[in-house]
């Protein structure tokens, strides 16, 4: 785990909000036509709508979170669905607690 990449991903309130929402996707997002909210993740378009930002803006946030390995993306048809990578989130927490 690269702590600098992880901390950069967490340094934005919108990205923190996305991670918070994805902790309980059924509580924060409506049912989807394709993909299960928990098993497959949440469609990037639903995340953009809830965050009230454009698709390119949310794509950049999701790219940064994915680069830090805090999110996993899954393609279904022409959409990408995102869910938290709990193992990597735990690892980042562990690294932060031991380094600081």
C-alpha positions in Angstrom: 0.0 0.0 0.0 1.4 3.4 -1.1 0.4 5.7 1.8 0.9 8.8 -0.3 -1.5 7.6 -3.0 -4.0 6.5 -0.4 -3.8 9.8 1.5 -4.2 11.8 -1.7 -7.3 9.8 -2.5 -8.8 10.6 0.9 -7.8 14.3 0.8 -11.0 15.3 -1.0 -14.4 15.6 0.7 -16.2 14.3 -2.4 -14.1 11.2 -2.5 -14.6 10.6 1.3 -18.4 11.0 0.7 -18.3 8.4 -2.1 -16.5 5.9 0.2 -19.1 6.6 3.0 -22.0 6.1 0.7 -20.5 2.9 -0.7 -20.2 1.5 2.8 -24.0 1.1 2.7 -25.0 1.2 -1.0 -28.6 0.0 -0.4 -29.1 2.8 2.2 -27.8 5.5 -0.2 -28.7 4.5 -3.7 -31.9 3.3 -5.5 -32.1 -0.1 -7.0 -30.4 -0.5 -10.4 -31.6 -2.1 -13.6 -28.3 -3.9 -14.1 -26.1 -5.1 -11.3 -26.7 -5.7 -7.6 -25.8 -2.7 -5.4 -23.8 -4.8 -3.0 -22.5 -7.7 -5.1 -21.6 -5.7 -8.2 -21.3 -2.1 -6.9 -23.0 1.1 -7.7 -23.1 2.6 -11.3 -20.9 5.6 -11.7 -23.8 7.6 -13.1 -25.8 7.1 -9.8 -22.8 8.3 -7.9 -22.5 11.4 -10.1 -26.2 12.2 -9.7 -26.1 11.8 -5.9 -22.9 13.9 -5.7 -24.5 16.5 -8.0 -21.5 16.6 -10.3 -20.9 15.9 -14.0 -20.0 12.5 -15.3 -16.4 13.6 -16.1 -16.0 15.0 -12.6 -17.1 11.8 -10.9 -15.0 9.8 -13.3 -11.9 11.6 -12.1 -12.8 11.0 -8.4 -13.5 7.3 -9.1 -10.2 7.0 -11.1 -8.3 8.4 -8.1 -10.0 6.1 -5.7 -9.5 3.1 -8.0 -5.8 4.0 -8.5 -5.4 3.9 -4.7 -7.1 0.5 -4.8 -9.8 1.8 -2.4 -12.5 1.0 -5.0 -12.9 -1.9 -7.4 -14.6 -1.3 -10.8 -16.7 -3.9 -12.7 -18.0 -3.5 -16.2 -21.5 -4.6 -16.9 -22.7 -3.9 -20.4 -21.6 -0.3 -21.1 -21.5 0.8 -17.5 -18.9 0.6 -14.7 -20.0 -0.3 -11.2 -17.9 0.6 -8.2 -17.7 -1.0 -4.7 -15.3 -0.5 -1.8 -12.2 -2.7 -1.6 -12.5 -3.4 2.1 -9.1 -5.3 2.3 -7.2 -2.3 0.9 -9.1 0.2 3.1 -8.2 -1.9 6.2 -4.6 -2.0 4.9 -4.4 1.8 4.5 -5.9 2.3 8.0 -3.2 -0.1 9.4 -0.4 1.7 7.5 -1.6 5.1 8.7 -1.9 4.0 12.3 1.6 2.6 12.3 3.3 5.5 10.5 1.6 8.4 12.4 
